[in-house]
Amino acid sequence: MTDQVLTFIEHGVGRIRLNRPRAIHALTTEMCQAITDALLAWRQDDSVIAVMLDHAVAADGDPKLSRGFCAGGDIALIAESAKTDCVGAERFFHVEYRMNHLLFVYEKPVVAFIDGIVMGGGVGISLPCRYRVATERTVFAMPETGIGLFPDVGGGWFLPRLPGRIGAWLAATGSRIDGADCAAIGIATHYISSNRLDAVKARILADPFGLEAILGENGEQPPPSKLETQRADIDRLFASDRLEDILAALDADGGEWAARQRALLATKSPQTIKVSLRQLAEGARHTDFATHMAMEYGLACAVIRRPDFVEGVRAVIVDKDNAPRWNPATPEEATDALIDSIFVPLPAEKAWTPLPQLTSASMP
């Protein structure tokens, strides 16, 4: 057990509360395992009607330590492992992806309150949930291409299923969107002001069978989505699954928004932008989430062994100079042969598999 995540039953509701406020509740291997253990136990417990996933506030009430739902995975830990034998990193991904898959196939309703920062691993534990409640404080992003990674934790499944080419734009640029945007494109199923969340949670605890109705009754009309004003540009300029085509379209456009996207892409790893675009294209064709997660695990094992991941973490998280030296440095040098090599499936004995407790009947 770990005190980094709190798992308990309250009035028929399984409670999962992320509890690493000083790290914006970034996930560790132990946290992922604790969440998995609780969910498995509650599957068999008839007294548990529903599951509620949120984050605990800082014990001292410091608002700076209460600004996030989950900022991702423990990237520093993964990068340290990637510098050596990658065993710790691979174990983290294996455990995390099993948790993601379990949430995706979970029979009982799960509601995630995505209040605050929702990035990387935070996306992976919320998007598989049946209900996802955004607020005016929600900040959603998959910023992995900025550290030489890719939008994993099921990102390749969920992002291409967003309207138009929004998923490709989010994956490639790592752009941030707010709660109103999340509601507009289906990332959030409900929008509720943050100052009303405690009351809504209390109502769910009083009547867990009424979870869906309670969320519906308390849902609010979000503010206008700023993202909606860019939809046409996103669909037009990010229409291709080839990075070179996207860059050419942005260069040819000549507009201010296109120029900002072009400059943003120039800061990201060319290799992992290409991996991400192909990941989303393949994910859009997948019909089974477990198969998709097996692909993402293979990608993770390959990408952490490439130079860009350790270098990206150094530049953005460790040294914070924001001047990564990508290798390969240009889209042209990130050849099709290189990307193909990253997508080679793992041998059967190393491949990711769902939890053995989940039978084929539990699969989507």
C-alpha positions in Angstrom: 0.0 0.0 0.0 1.0 3.6 -0.4 -0.3 6.9 1.0 0.3 8.5 -2.4 -3.2 7.4 -3.3 -6.1 6.9 -0.9 -8.5 4.1 -1.6 -11.5 3.4 0.6 -15.3 2.7 0.5 -17.7 5.4 1.6 -21.5 4.9 1.5 -21.4 2.4 -1.3 -18.9 4.4 -3.4 -15.3 3.3 -4.0 -13.2 6.3 -3.5 -9.8 6.8 -5.3 -8.1 10.0 -4.2 -4.7 10.9 -5.7 -2.5 12.2 -2.9 0.8 13.6 -4.2 -0.1 17.3 -4.2 3.6 18.5 -4.3 4.0 16.5 -7.5 0.6 17.5 -8.9 -0.4 13.9 -8.1 1.9 12.5 -10.8 1.5 8.7 -10.9 4.1 6.3 -9.6 4.2 2.5 -10.1 2.9 2.1 -6.6 0.0 4.4 -7.2 -1.1 2.6 -10.3 -0.9 -0.8 -8.6 -2.9 0.5 -5.6 -5.6 1.8 -7.9 -5.7 -1.5 -9.8 -5.9 -3.5 -6.5 -8.8 -1.5 -5.3 -10.7 -1.7 -8.5 -10.2 -5.5 -8.7 -11.5 -5.8 -5.1 -14.5 -3.6 -5.7 -15.5 -5.6 -8.8 -16.4 -8.5 -6.5 -17.9 -6.4 -3.8 -21.7 -6.0 -4.1 -21.7 -3.2 -1.6 -19.7 -1.0 -4.0 -22.2 0.6 -6.4 -20.0 3.1 -8.2 -16.4 4.5 -8.1 -15.4 8.2 -7.7 -11.9 9.3 -8.8 -10.6 12.7 -7.7 -7.6 14.3 -6.0 -7.0 15.2 -2.4 -6.2 18.8 -1.5 -3.0 19.7 0.3 -3.1 19.2 4.0 -2.0 22.8 4.7 -4.6 24.2 2.2 -1.9 25.8 0.0 -3.7 26.6 -3.2 -0.5 26.2 -5.2 -0.5 22.5 -4.1 -4.2 22.0 -5.1 -4.1 23.1 -8.7 -4.0 19.7 -10.4 -6.0 16.5 -10.8 -2.9 14.7 -12.2 0.0 16.1 -14.1 1.1 12.8 -15.6 3.4 10.0 -14.7 6.6 10.2 -12.7 8.7 11.2 -15.7 12.0 11.7 -13.7 11.8 8.2 -12.5 11.2 6.8 -15.9 14.0 8.8 -17.4 16.5 7.6 -14.8 15.5 4.0 -15.7 15.9 4.8 -19.4 19.5 5.8 -18.8 20.3 2.3 -17.6 18.5 -0.9 -18.3 14.9 0.4 -18.7 13.5 -2.3 -16.4 11.9 0.2 -14.0 10.4 2.2 -16.8 9.0 -0.8 -18.5 7.5 -2.1 -15.3 5.8 1.3 -14.8 4.3 1.3 -18.2 3.2 -2.3 -17.9 1.4 -1.6 -14.6 0.0 1.7 -15.7 -1.4 0.4 -18.9 -3.1 -2.5 -17.1 -4.8 0.1 -14.9 -5.8 2.1 -17.9 -7.3 -1.0 -19.5 -9.1 -2.1 -16.3 -10.8 1.3 -16.1 -11.8 1.1 -19.7 -13.6 -2.3 -19.3 -14.8 -1.7 -15.7 -18.4 -2.9 -15.2 -19.3 -0.5 -12.5 -19.8 3.3 -13.3 -16.7 5.4 -12.6 -16.8 9.2 -12.5 -13.5 11.2 -12.7 -13.6 14.8 -11.5 -10.9 16.3 -13.7 -10.6 19.6 -11.8 -7.3 21.3 -12.5 -4.3 20.1 -14.5 -5.0 16.9 -16.5 -2.0 15.8 -18.5 -0.4 12.6 -19.7 -1.1 9.9 -17.1 -4.0 12.0 -15.8 -5.6 11.6 -19.2 -5.0 7.9 -19.0 -6.9 7.5 -15.7 -9.8 9.8 -16.7 -10.7 9.2 -20.3 -11.5 5.5 -19.8 -14.0 6.5 -17.1 -17.7 6.4 -18.0 -18.2 10.0 -16.7 -15.7 12.8 -16.7 -16.5 16.1 -15.0 -14.6 19.2 -16.1 -14.6 22.6 -14.4 -13.4 26.2 -15.1 -10.0 25.1 -13.7 -9.5 22.2 -16.0 -6.3 22.3 -18.2 -6.0 19.4 -20.5 -3.0 18.5 -22.6 -0.9 15.6 -23.9 2.5 17.4 -24.0 4.6 14.3 -24.6 6.2 15.3 -27.9 8.0 18.1 -26.0 9.9 15.5 -24.0 10.6 13.0 -26.8 7.7 10.7 -25.8 4.3 10.2 -27.4 0.6 10.5 -26.1 0.5 7.1 -24.5 -1.9 5.7 -21.8 -4.5 5.1 -24.5 -4.0 8.5 -26.2 -3.7 6.8 -29.6 -7.2 5.4 -29.0 -9.0 8.4 -27.6 -7.5 11.3 -29.6 -8.4 10.1 -33.1 -12.0 9.6 -31.9 -12.3 13.3 -31.1 -14.0 15.5 -33.8 -12.1 16.2 -36.9 -8.4 16.5 -36.6 -8.3 17.9 -33.0 -6.6 14.7 -31.8 -3.8 15.0 -34.3 -3.3 18.7 -33.4 -3.3 18.0 -29.6 -0.9 15.1 -30.1 1.6 16.9 -32.3 1.7 20.3 -30.6 1.0 19.4 -27.0 -1.4 22.3 -26.9 -3.5 23.0 -23.8 -7.3 23.3 -23.8 -9.7 24.3 -21.0 -12.8 22.8 -19.4 -15.2 24.4 -21.9 -13.2 23.0 -24.8 -13.2 19.5 -23.1 -17.0 19.7 -22.9 -17.3 20.9 -26.5 -15.4 18.0 -28.0 -16.5 15.2 -25.7 -13.4 14.8 -23.5 -15.7 15.8 -20.6 -19.2 14.3 -20.3 -20.3 17.1 -17.8 -19.2 20.6 -16.8 -19.7 21.8 -13.2 -18.2 24.8 -11.5 -15.4 23.8 -9.1 -17.1 25.5 -6.1 -20.1 23.1 -6.5 -18.1 19.8 -6.7 -18.2 19.0 -3.0 -21.9 19.3 -2.9 -22.3 17.1 -6.0 -19.9 14.5 -4.5 -22.0 14.5 -1.3 -25.1 13.9 -3.2 -23.5 10.9 -5.0 -22.4 9.5 -1.7 -25.9 9.8 -0.4 -27.4 8.1 -3.5 -24.8 6.2 -5.5 -27.5 4.5 -7.6 -28.4 8.0 -8.8 -24.9 8.9 -10.0 -25.9 9.5 -13.6 -29.0 11.5 -12.8 -27.2 13.6 -10.2 -24.5 14.5 -12.7 -27.2 15.3 -15.3 -29.1 17.5 -12.9 -26.0 19.4 -11.8 -24.4 19.8 -15.2 -24.0 23.4 -16.3 -23.8 25.1 -19.7 -20.0 25.8 -20.1 -18.7 29.1 -21.4 -18.1 29.3 -25.2 -15.3 27.1 -26.3 -12.3 29.0 -27.7 -11.2 25.9 -29.4 -14.3 25.9 -31.6 -13.1 29.0 -33.3 -10.0 27.2 -34.5 -11.8 24.0 -35.6 -11.8 24.8 -39.3 -8.1 25.7 -39.3 -7.1 22.6 -37.3 -9.0 20.3 -39.7 -7.5 22.0 -42.7 -3.9 22.4 -41.6 -3.5 19.2 -39.7 -5.4 17.0 -42.2 -2.5 14.8 -43.1 -0.9 12.0 -41.0 2.5 13.1 -42.4 4.5 15.7 -40.5 6.0 17.1 -43.7 2.6 17.7 -45.2 1.4 19.5 -42.0 4.5 21.7 -42.0 4.0 22.6 -45.6 0.4 23.5 -45.1 1.3 25.7 -42.1 4.0 27.4 -44.1 1.7 28.0 -47.1 -1.1 29.4 -44.9 0.6 32.6 -43.9 -1.8 33.4 -41.1 -0.8 34.3 -37.5 -2.4 31.2 -36.0 -0.6 28.9 -38.5 2.7 30.6 -37.7 2.2 30.0 -34.0 1.6 26.3 -34.7 4.6 26.1 -36.9 6.8 27.6 -34.3 5.4 25.3 -31.7 6.1 22.2 -33.8 9.7 23.4 -34.3 10.3 22.9 -30.5 9.1 19.3 -30.5 10.9 16.1 -31.3 10.4 15.3 -35.0 10.8 11.6 -34.3 8.0 11.5 -31.7 5.6 13.8 -33.7 5.9 11.2 -36.5 5.4 8.4 -34.0 2.4 10.1 -32.6 0.7 10.8 -36.0 1.1 7.1 -37.0 0.0 6.0 -33.5 -3.2 7.9 -33.9 -3.8 6.6 -37.5 -3.3 3.0 -36.4 -5.4 3.6 -33.2 -8.3 4.9 -35.2 -8.4 1.5 -37.0 -8.2 -0.6 -33.8 -11.4 -2.1 -32.6 -10.1 -3.6 -29.3 -8.6 -1.4 -26.6 -6.3 -4.2 -25.3 -4.8 -4.7 -28.7 -4.2 -1.0 -28.8 -2.5 -0.9 -25.4 -0.2 -3.7 -26.5 0.9 -1.5 -29.4 1.5 1.5 -27.2 3.5 -0.6 -24.7 5.7 -1.7 -27.6 6.1 1.9 -28.7 7.0 3.0 -25.1 9.7 0.3 -24.8 11.2 1.4 -28.1 11.0 5.2 -27.6 12.6 5.3 -24.2 15.6 3.6 -25.7 16.0 6.4 -28.3 18.0 9.5 -27.5 15.1 12.0 -27.6 13.4 10.9 -24.4 16.3 11.3 -22.0 17.3 14.5 -23.8 13.7 15.9 -23.7 13.4 15.2 -20.0 16.8 16.9 -19.4 15.8 20.0 -21.3 12.2 20.5 -20.0 12.2 18.9 -16.5 15.7 18.6 -15.2 17.8 21.5 -16.5 14.8 23.5 -17.6 16.7 25.2 -20.4 14.0 24.3 -22.9 16.7 23.8 -25.5 16.5 20.1 -26.4 19.0 18.8 -29.0 16.8 16.3 -30.9 18.3 13.3 -32.6 17.3 13.1 -35.4 17.1 16.9 -35.6 14.8 17.3 -38.6 11.7 15.7 -39.9 13.6 14.6 -43.0 16.1 12.7 -40.8 13.3 11.0 -39.0 13.0 8.5 -41.8 10.2 6.1 -42.5 12.7 3.3 -41.8 13.4 4.7 -38.3 9.7 5.1 -37.5 9.0 1.6 -38.9 11.6 0.2 -36.5 9.8 1.8 -33.5 6.6 0.1 -34.5 8.0 -3.4 -34.8 5.9 -5.5 -32.3 7.6 -6.9 -29.3 8.2 -10.7 -29.1 5.4 -12.6 -27.4 7.4 -13.1 -24.2 7.9 -9.4 -23.7 4.5 -8.1 -24.9 1.9 -6.3 -22.8 -1.2 -8.3 -21.7 -4.3 -7.3 -19.8 -4.7 -8.4 -16.2 -5.2 -12.1 -16.0 -8.4 -11.5 -13.9 -10.1 -10.0 -16.9 -11.6 -12.7 -19.1 -12.4 -12.3 -22.8 -16.0 -11.5 -21.8 -14.8 -8.4 -20.1 -13.2 -7.0 -23.3 -14.9 -4.1 -25.2 
